[in-house]
Amino acid sequence: MPTDFRAVCLKCKNMAEVLAKEVTSPQELVDRWIANPTTKTTLSKPYNIGCVGGYSPDQAQAFIALEMGEKVE
C-alpha cells in the first residue's frame, strides 16, 4: 500500500489500490476496471474513504491511482 495514503489514513483497515496507465478518458478507466475481475471485486468492497491521484505526461494519456480504505474509529 502506498505510504502517502497510509499517512493520511492512519486508522484505516482493508486498504486497497487500483491502478491504470495510459488512460485516455474517464469512461475508458471505468470500463477497464469493471472488465477486470480482480479490480471489480476490489471496487465492490465497503470502503468509506479514499483518494485519487493522476499524472499526465503529455496531456493525452493519464496514469491514475485510486486508494481506498475502511476508516475505523
C-alpha positions in Angstrom: 0.0 0.0 0.0 1.4 3.4 -0.9 2.8 5.3 2.1 1.2 8.6 1.1 -2.3 7.3 1.6 -1.4 5.4 4.7 0.0 8.6 6.2 -3.4 10.4 5.9 -5.5 7.4 6.9 -3.8 6.0 10.0 -6.9 4.5 11.3 -7.9 2.6 8.1 -8.1 -1.1 7.6 -8.7 -3.2 4.4 -6.6 -0.9 2.3 -6.7 -1.3 -1.5 -5.2 0.3 -4.5 -6.4 0.2 -8.1 -4.1 1.5 -10.9 -4.5 2.4 -14.5 -2.0 3.6 -17.0 -2.3 5.1 -20.5 -5.9 6.1 -19.9 -7.4 8.5 -22.5 -10.8 9.2 -20.9 -12.6 8.7 -17.6 -15.1 6.3 -19.2 -12.2 4.1 -20.5 -10.9 3.9 -17.0 -14.2 2.8 -15.5 -14.8 0.3 -18.3 -11.3 -1.2 -17.9 -11.7 -1.6 -14.1 -15.1 -3.2 -14.4 -13.9 -5.6 -17.1 -11.1 -6.8 -14.9 -12.5 -9.4 -12.3 -9.9 -8.6 -9.7 -10.4 -4.8 -9.9 -14.2 -5.3 -10.0 -14.1 -7.3 -6.8 -11.8 -4.7 -5.1 -14.2 -1.9 -6.1 -17.2 -3.7 -4.7 -15.9 -3.8 -1.1 -17.4 -1.4 1.5 -14.7 1.2 1.6 -15.7 4.5 3.1 -12.6 6.7 2.5 -10.3 7.2 -0.5 -8.4 9.4 -2.7 -7.4 9.5 -6.4 -4.3 10.9 -7.9 -3.2 11.2 -11.5 -0.3 12.2 -13.7 -0.4 13.1 -17.4 3.0 13.4 -19.1 1.6 14.6 -22.4 -2.0 15.8 -21.7 -3.3 13.0 -23.9 -2.9 10.0 -21.7 -3.0 9.7 -17.9 -1.8 7.4 -15.2 -4.3 7.0 -12.3 -4.2 5.6 -8.8 -7.3 5.1 -6.7 -6.5 4.4 -3.0 -9.3 3.1 -0.8 -9.7 2.1 2.9 -12.2 1.4 5.6 -11.8 4.0 8.2 -12.3 2.8 11.8 -12.6 4.9 14.9 
